[in-house]
Amino acid sequence: MHSDKFEKIFIRMVSTYVKRYKEHSFEIYLDKKRYLIMGEGKKIIKVKISNSNEVLKRIFVEGSLGLGESYCEGLIDVDDKLYKYFLFIFVRLSYDRKLLFSQRIGDIIAILRAKFSWKFFEKGNRSENINAHYSLSDWFDDEKDANKFYLFWLNSKYIQYSCGKRDKNTKTLEESQINKLSFYAKRLGISKKSTDKILIDLGCGW
């Protein structure tokens, strides 16, 4: 097995992707190797991956968890504002069947294996992970006290654990939460007059 197997799969993925989404162009550094993959877009997204074959192997084996952790560890270097375009490569190749099945059969298998890799959420450790993040049973005997503790820190009538949306006019946490809810409601076409639409947010973690 070639030591740069996953690098080659990734570069083929990007090349196929750019042929379909021509507005994107990428300048990719896999350690010291440089690949310029041009579409029709003038903006070139520069991505640097350190320890590249191991990082890409991790992505193909662990899926989104491996991708996110590699980025957080600084092994994937891309401008924050452009990161979503790098992410699109993996997302669209996973869910766009026409794009996916235009790949080599071996590459398709690697992509699908990454897509359906959920080791982090295996049955054996699922409840343990949830308890470690959300349970305060070690601190409070009464669950109501635990809820009051969370509400004290949230300091808002909206029980939300995610970030808010701020602009220059935002003064408080509550305003940022309202901004965020308004933003998503607008995107989803939900208004005060909407009686047939409802959003249930179960949370997705980080």
N, C-alpha and C positions, 0 to 999 in steps of 0.2 A: 504494500500500500504506500502510495507516494506521500511524503511528509507535508506536501502543500495541497493535498486533496481538497480541503475545505476552502482554501483560497481560490482554487480554480472553479469550484462550484459557484462561489459568490460572484466572481467576475463574470461568469456566464450569465448568472441571474441578472446582474446590472445591465449587461449588454442587451439581453432580451427585453428588460424593462424599458430601457431608453428607446428601443425601436417602437414600443407601443405608446409610451408617454414621451413624445418627442420634445415637449417643452422643458424636459429635465436634462441636465448635463452634470457629470460627476468627475472630479479629480480625486482619485482614491490612492492613498498610500498604505500599502500593507508592509509594515516595517519600512524597509528602504526601497521597496519596489513601487514605482509610480504607474498608475493606469489612468489615462485620460479617455473617458467614454462620453462622446459628444452626441447630444440630441440637437434640436434646433434652437433651444433656449440659450440666450446670451449669458444668463446667470449660471455660473459653475459652482456646484456644491462641493466643497472640499472636505474630505473625510480622511482622518488618519487613524489607523488601527495598529496598536502596539501588540507584540506577541500574537500576530494576526492569525496564524493557523489555529492556535489554541483557543483564541477568542471566538473565532468562527465555528470551530468544533463545538464549543460550549453553547453557542447560539443554536446550532443544528441539533444538539442533543437535549438541551434544556428549554428551548423555545424562548418565549418572551421574558422569562425569569433570567436566563443567561444573558440575554440582550440588555435588559435593564441594569443588572448588576455589573456587567462589563462597562457600561456607560458611566455608572456611578463611581466605579473604581478608577476612572480616568483612562481606561484602555481604549476607549473610542472617543476621539477628539473631533468634534464638529460644532460649529457655531450654534448656540442655543436656538436662535431664530430659524435655523435651517435644519435642525435635527429631525423635524417632522418629515422632511423630504427623504432623508435617509431611511426613516422608519417605514415610509410608504413602500419601499422596495419589498420588505418582508410581508407587510400587510396585504398588498395587492397581489403578490405572487401566491399567497396562501389562499386568497378568496376569489380571485379572478380565474375561473376554470380555463378559459381560452388562453390566458397568459401562462398559467401553470402548465398546461399540457403541451405547450410549445417547447418546453424544456426537454433535456435528455431524460430518459427513463430513470437513470440513477440519481439525477438531480431532483426529479419529482419525488422520489422516495425519501430523500434527505429532507426536502421541504415539508412534506406531509408528516414525517416523523417529528419534526420540530413543532409543527402546528398542533399536534395532538399530544405533546409531551406535557404532562401536568404532575411531575414528580413531587413538586412542592405541596400539592394538595392530595397526596395519596391518603387513602382511608386511615392508615395507621397513625398519621401525625396531624390529621386535620383538626380534631378537637383540641389537641395540645397547642397548635398554633393560634387558634381562636382564643383560648383561655389566656395564653401568654400576652396577647395584645389588648384584650378587652375586659377580662375578668378582674374584679377587685375583691374577690371572695377572701383573699388572704388578709385584706385590710378592714373589711366591713362585714359584720355578722348579718346585717339586714340589707337586702338588695335595694330597698328604697333609699337608704343612706348613700349607697354607691351611686345611684342615679342623681341624687342631689349634689354629690361631689362633682360629677361631670357637668351638670347644669351650671354650677357655680363658676367653673372655668370657662364655659362657653359664653356666658354673659350675654345671652340672646334668647328671644322667645322662640327662635328657630333652632331646633336640635340638629345641628349639623357639625360634622367633624372634619369636613373638607374646607378648602381655602375659600376666601371671598374674592370679589372682583372690585378692584379699586381704580379710581381715577382722581384727578386733581381736586374734585369736589367732595370726595368721600372723607368723612370725618370719624366715623365710628365703625366698630366691627359689625354692628347690626345693619348699617347702611351697605357695607360691602357684601353681606349675605343677601340682602334684598337685590342688589345689583346683579349678583350671580344668578339668583332665581329668575329675575326678569330677563336676563340674557338667554338662559336656556328655554324659558317659556316662549320667547320670541322665535328662537330657532325651531321649536317644536310646533309652532302655530297655536299655542295655548293662550287664551285671553280670558278676561272675566266673563265674557259672553259665551265662552266655550262650555258646553254642557256635555259634550260627547267625548271629551278628551281628558285624560288623567295621566299623570306621571307618577310611577312608583319607583322610588330610588332605593335599591337594596344595598347599594355600596359595592365598590369593586376593589377597595384597598389601594395601595400605592406600589 
